[in-house]
Amino acid sequence: MPRYARPANGEYAEDPINALGNAMQATIIGHLRSNPGLTRGEIAEALELNKMTVANGLEKLVDAGLLLADPPRDVAVRGQRVRYTVDDAAVTEMVMRLGQVLGEF
């Protein structure tokens, strides 16, 4: 069975590719940068996406440290509205890492 080839800096590139390499996730980040503090439903409505699709994207972005949830997941109770904002420093770092891997910086 063939193995996937991994370049020497593959792990360094994996985080930004996984976090930013999805058009929906990148669109969520862009929308929240312009409109901080939105809920999942507000994001879904604005982007004309299914709420569960947005929920999955938000979860990945929070796990990657690119979004901040208020209240945080470990504090929020079921049914409570969670508001999301972009962690600009974390997004900038991910973009820089991706740029370095691509030879842009």
C-alpha positions in Angstrom: 0.0 0.0 0.0 1.5 3.4 -0.9 2.3 5.8 1.8 1.6 9.5 1.6 4.6 11.6 0.9 5.4 14.1 3.6 7.9 16.9 3.0 10.4 17.8 5.8 8.3 20.8 6.9 4.9 19.0 6.4 3.8 19.2 10.0 4.6 23.0 10.1 2.3 23.4 7.1 -0.5 21.1 8.2 -2.1 23.4 10.8 -2.6 26.4 8.5 -3.7 24.2 5.6 -6.3 22.4 7.8 -7.5 25.6 9.4 -7.5 27.9 6.4 -7.6 25.5 3.5 -11.3 25.2 3.6 -13.3 27.8 1.7 -16.1 27.8 4.2 -13.8 28.2 7.2 -11.9 31.0 5.5 -15.2 32.7 4.7 -16.4 32.4 8.3 -13.1 34.0 9.5 -13.5 36.8 6.9 -17.1 37.5 7.9 -16.4 37.5 11.6 -13.5 39.9 11.1 -16.0 42.4 9.6 -18.8 41.4 12.0 -17.4 40.2 15.3 -19.6 38.7 18.0 -22.1 36.8 15.9 -23.8 33.6 16.8 -23.8 30.4 14.8 -27.3 31.1 13.5 -26.4 34.7 12.5 -23.3 33.5 10.6 -25.3 30.7 8.9 -28.0 33.2 7.8 -25.5 35.8 6.5 -23.5 33.2 4.6 -26.6 31.3 3.4 -25.2 28.0 4.8 -26.8 25.3 6.9 -26.5 25.8 10.7 -24.9 22.4 11.2 -22.4 23.1 8.5 -21.4 26.3 10.1 -21.3 24.6 13.5 -18.8 22.1 12.3 -16.7 24.9 10.8 -16.8 26.9 13.9 -15.8 23.9 16.0 -12.7 23.3 13.8 -11.8 27.0 14.0 -12.2 27.2 17.8 -10.1 23.9 18.1 -7.4 25.5 15.9 -7.4 28.5 18.1 -8.4 30.9 15.4 -11.8 31.8 16.9 -12.8 32.7 20.4 -16.1 31.6 21.8 -18.0 33.6 24.4 -18.8 31.8 26.6 -16.2 29.1 26.0 -17.4 25.6 25.2 -16.5 24.2 28.6 -18.6 26.9 30.3 -21.6 27.2 27.9 -24.8 25.3 28.7 -26.9 23.6 26.1 -29.1 26.1 24.3 -27.0 29.1 25.3 -26.1 31.4 22.5 -22.4 31.5 21.9 -20.8 34.5 20.2 -17.7 34.2 18.1 -14.8 36.5 17.4 -11.6 36.1 15.4 -8.3 35.8 17.3 -6.5 38.1 14.9 -3.0 37.3 16.2 -3.6 33.5 15.7 -5.0 34.0 12.2 -2.0 36.2 11.3 0.4 33.6 12.6 -1.3 30.9 10.6 -1.2 33.0 7.4 2.5 33.7 8.0 3.2 30.0 8.5 1.4 29.1 5.3 3.2 31.9 3.5 6.6 30.7 4.7 5.8 27.2 3.5 4.8 28.6 0.1 8.0 30.7 0.0 6.0 34.0 0.1 7.8 35.4 3.2 
